[in-house]
Amino acid sequence: MILFENVDQKDFENYREILKTDFPEEANEMQIEEYLLYEGKNAKGDLVAAQYFKEDKTFTIIGNRDGE
């Protein structure tokens, strides 16, 4: 897990667009008032989840390689 603090929402949204290209399979996206989420899988089976919390401007990336 990687955690970034003081991230502008626009920066998260730009990174999310990259993840949508690199991890397009089994994709889930959620946007609620205080929280943004993107989850996806690539062709190799690697998983990624990116979360952004609007209130404290934190951005978290969690990854898992297939078989780990």
Secondary structure, 3 states (H helix, E strand, C coil): CEEECCCCHHHHHHHHHHHHHHCCEEEEEEEECCEEEEEEECCCCCEEEEEEECCCCEEEEEEECCCC
